[in-house]
Structure formats: structure tokens, C-alpha cells
Amino acid sequence: MNKVLLIIQREYISRVRKKAFVVTVFLVPVLLLVMYAVMFLIYKNSSELNATRTVKVLDESGQFGSKLHNTSNIKFDSTSEPIAQARKDLKKHEDDILLYIPKNYAGIKSIQLLSEKKPNINVANAIERQLNDIATNNNMVARGIDTAQLRNIKSNISISAKEVTDTGDKESNIGALYIIGVAGAIIIYLSLFIYGAQVMRGVIEEKTSRIIEVIVSSVKPFQLMLGKIIGVALVSLTQFLAWIILSLVVSFIANKYFNAPQSPMLGVLEALKNVPFGYIISCFLFYFLTGFLLYSALFAAVGSAVDSESETQQFMFPITMPLLFTYLISVSFLAQNPDSSLAFWLSIIPFTAPVAMMVRLPFDPEPWQVGLSMFLMVVGFLFTTWVAARIYRVGILMYGKKASYKELVKWFFYKE
Amino acid sequence: MLSIRNIVKQYAGHRALDDVSLEVPAGQVFGLLGPNGAGKTSLIRIINQITAPDSGEIYFDGIKLNQSHIERIGYMPEERGLYKKMAIGEQIVYLARLKGLSNAEATRRIKNWFEKLEIQDWWNKKVEELSKGMQQKAQFVATVLHEPDLIILDEPFSGFDPGNAEIIKNEILELNQKGATILFSTHRMESVEEMCTSIALIHKSHKVLDGRIKDIRNSYRDETYLIEYTGNKLELNGSEPFSMLGETYTDDTHTLRLKLNEGATSNQVLQYLIPQVSVNRLQEVIPSVNEIFIQKTK
């Protein structure tokens, strides 16, 4: 056991010392900081957008003028100046906008919105919508349709999604849950492969540098494999932990300096507050860890069977297929149907569960499903570790032999 | 030191070792010989407990081989290597700690070895910065650092230039004098005759020969003699006590290879020759290990 600790120590230290590791640890919080800064800028900008603009209406047709109504950021003001004069006035009041409706307004682009400063799209859209409503209304009246009755017929429904829980109904923001689920799935998918590949590369390095035989004369191959896997797992946990802590620090700083109470992103952040982050992060760590143990054991077996990284392709594809499939449908299908039977099965099968369950978790799957999935994850990684170790112990000592699947099966059945 | 009994190792498709038994006495330099693919490395891996035999047993100092013996064995495989990106000193400490040494003890001993081999300034160098010969020296230090009772070297001199090979050879012999048993496999016969006290020859998964070199060579004597003489060419009349194997003539000297007839002695040969020619030299031809090797592995 002492020897496994030594191996873990070497694997861990040699990786954590690398520049690439240190850079990635700090890169993510920096990106987060940038995100906060961008949010802050968006907020500042949007407060400018919301400033009230005065729109002078020059209505030569006489159909609209009185029917336009002010909104929160548009103030209509009718004028009867001739168009040439009105244009001149714009020069003086550069914040003003001139809405010019000619006598024959039905032609394409005959109604004009003029201003010194470019009118923003929201204002233009709002005016356009009002004009259309008025014109439609006018047309209906002209054809003898009772608009009051029509208004009663039109329905105006807006859904309020509420989750029924023991503690009372709770506002649920489906968009936010979707984002969390998909983000968790993406992070787990990427890190499984990034760190799994590190294990594989480590095995290949030991094999090609031929140090493997020196080491297995001191420790059992299984101890070496285990030490390597645990070492890399600790590296990844260090990275996640560093990210979580640094992100909290960054968020704290950002809240202090970019304090933006009315930011549009705040709605999303508010919705996130209802998500049990502690629970999701714990589940994330569990699924990452068991998923990592499951896959990295297989990756180690692949590494032991080849002489160089370029040969790994033929084995990597079938191993990564289930997870890749789950990952690909996670955004399009799983996150939209988190309670479908496909989502259920994918989140139970250990090979796909880390990604599938991460998508489902924010939608509160039934506890027995999570429990079963976790139990099977443990069974799954014990199983793949056992299989992988049997291939690994033979593979690491086979130099210059191109391994086929048949070969791997043979290795598996070798006695010690 | 080592008693290897009836080892069988079967790989899919072929039998690497078939009922091999060997005794390696303590304190010897023991040569394990055999052509490529004979099963030497398979046997060495079994002794190192890297793989297990299908049947048969190995006893280490009379005790059945087990995990506790790992720390008493030092092994330098034929396919050797070190972590390329790791500093040499740190790396040897790591390997020594896997063999059970403490950090401090390993560091102290490495410093001594580095001084001895005059490579003190290597400590922080990465392996990839060293030449192949330098790497091998470092590897040798890693092999013997935990002062094993049994040192197993698979083709120890391959890859060394003659100068470094000499240094390593002397280190091996010195360790042997200090009490370590050396087991090394090679197909370089010069080093065998120079260093080994005993050998075993493995061929096609079987042990075909083993024992002390002197005894083996003597047992392969076949009454062949080498004679140098000057004077007229020897005429044979059928009454001579030997049969001719070959004759060459250079610089006024005839060289004769002959085989004694059944029951004849070298004195009888001389008695036959002396009246006819002037004999400069008579020497019994004892086959070299190399000749025995070639003969047994034909």
C-alpha cells in the first residue's frame, strides 16, 4: 500500500508542477472575471438604451397621430411643421427622432424614422408595432369589423412554470436548469476525456521509455495502474477545487466592484439561486470521480496495448462511443426530455450515466434513480478496473507487438 | 541463493520455458546464456515476480519466492529506460523508495554513487538531456542502490561504449566481492569467460547445460590437440596414435590439429613425432564457451 502512495505522489507532483496545469487553474477564474466585466458593460449599455426618447410625429395622412401612445421610453409629440422644417429642427435637438408619415403611407418604406443619432432597434420596433396595430385596426373599421369584439376574442396567455414541492410551489426557471444541466454534462464529458487521456499517455510513456519493466519488478502492475489513476484523479480534483474556490473569490470581488443591481443577467442569476448547488456539485464530483475511474482504467488498458499514441485510435473509438453519443444528444434531447425513458436508461448505464445524469440532475430526478445510478457507477468502475488490469499487466510488457482485439481477449485470459 | 525447480511457462501458441531447473549458488557470477528468444527473459521475469510460472517453484535462500524478496533483488532489464522528463536524482530516489529505502537513505547513497562514478553534477538533469551511455550509468545506480543480495542484469553491456562497459564490469565484480550474487544474461561470450564462474545455457525453452565454466569446458574436451612443428612435412604411415583434423603451413611452421585415438596419450604423440620433426608446441584444445554455445544451439 505504501508503494501505491509513492506512485500516487509521483504522478500527482509531476503533473501539478507542469506549467500547463498552473495556467489552466488560473485561466478559468480570469475568464469568469471577464464574463462579469462583460455583464457589467451590458448593463451599463442597456441603461443607456432605456433612456426616454422624444419622437416628433409628422402625420400627413392624419390616420395615426392621435392613436400613438407613449411607452416607458418613447414619448410621442405631434408636430405640424412642414417636413423640410422638421428635418432642420432635428439638427438642433440631436436626441429627438422624427417620425414622418406621408399622405400615402401604404407604399413600401414610405414611412420614415429620421434622427441625428441612429435610433436604436427597440424604439424602431416599438413604433413599427404600434403603426401596424393602428393600420390594421383602421382597415378593420373600414371593412366594418367590430374591433372591440375582436379584442375580446383574442386571448393572451402566458405560462408561469411552478414546481410543486413539499415546501410549497417554487418558481422554476426552466432555461436556467437547462443551462446548468448542459454545462455540467459538457464539463464532465470534457474532463473525463482530458484526464482519461492523461492516464493513457502516462501508460504509453512508461511503456515506450521502457521504465515499466524496472517498476513492475518493484510493484505489481495493478498497484502501478491504480497509483497512476488515483494520482491523475487527485490532479483533476485539485483543479476543480481550485476553480471553485477561485471562482467564489472572483464572484465576490466582482459583486463588490461591478455591483449591478438591475443587470439583465440578474434574472438568470436569481433563478440559479433556487438550484441546490451544493447537491449538484457533490453529484458532479461523484459522477466525475466514478466516471473517471471507469474510463481511465479502460484508457490505461488501451495505453498498455499500444506502442504509440497514434495507434490508440482503433481502441479509443468503441470505448468513447457511448459517452460521445450521450454527449451529442444531451443538448438536443436529454435536456429537453429529462424524464424520458431514454434519458432514464442512459443515466442508469454506467458508461453513459456521468453525462446523462448531470443533465437530469437539475430537474430533480427521483432519488431511487439517482441512488441506483450511483450504485451502478461503483459496480461499473470496479468491473472495468478488473478487466483493464488483466489486459494492462500483459500489455505493458509486450513491446513492438501490434495488438488486435483478439490479442486483448487472449491477454485477458492469461494466467498471471 | 536461487533454486529454480521445474519451471513451465506457457504463452498462447508457444512454450517459453519447459521444465527448467537451475541452481544459482550464492556469491557467484552466474551467466544465463542462450540465443535470442530462448526463454532467458521469461525466466528472469519470473524470478523478478513480474510474471508467474504456470508450474514449478523458485526458492530464494531456501524460502519460497514471495513479495518480501523483491527488496533483495536488483533488476536491470534488457529493455531499460527512465522517465524522460524527470530529474535523474529525483528519479533514482523514487525507484529506490519503491524498493523500500527511505528518502534520506536513498539520497545519501545516490550521492556516494554519483561521486564514485564522477557524475555529481547530474542530479538535476533530466534524462532526455543525457546521452544513452550516461542514462545507462544512472540506470545501473538505480539497480544496485538498495544493495540487493541478488543482482539480475539482462544484457548489461549492450549500449555501453567499451570504456563505460569496463567501468560497469568492474563495479559488478566489486559488488560480487562484497557478497552480492550476480545473475546476468548475455550472448556476448567474451564477457562470460571473463566474469562468470558458472553458466546455464537455455535453448528452445529448455536448459541444455549448466555448471561451473571450468567443469563444462573440461567435459567438452574431446582429445583434440594443437601441435606446431618445423622441419619437413610430416609423413603419416598409418601407425600414428592419432587422426588428422587439419594442417596449415605458414612462416616455416606447420600447425596440426589432431584427435587422439582411443586410449592414446599426448606422450605417445610426442614419441611418434619427435623422431621425425622438431616440435615447438603441443597444446590440448579445450573448447571455449563460445564454441560450446554454438555447438549446443545448432
Interface residues (C-beta under 8 A of the other chain):
Chain A: K3 L6 I7 R10 S14 E205 E206 T208 S209 R210 I211 I212 E213 V214 I215 V216 S217 S218 V219 L397 Y399 K410 Y414 K415 E416
Chain B: Y11 A12 R45 N48 Q49 I50 T51 A52 D54 I70 I73 Y75 M76 P77 E79 R80 G81 L82 Y83 K84 K85 M86 Y94 L95 R97 L98 K99 Q139 A142 T143
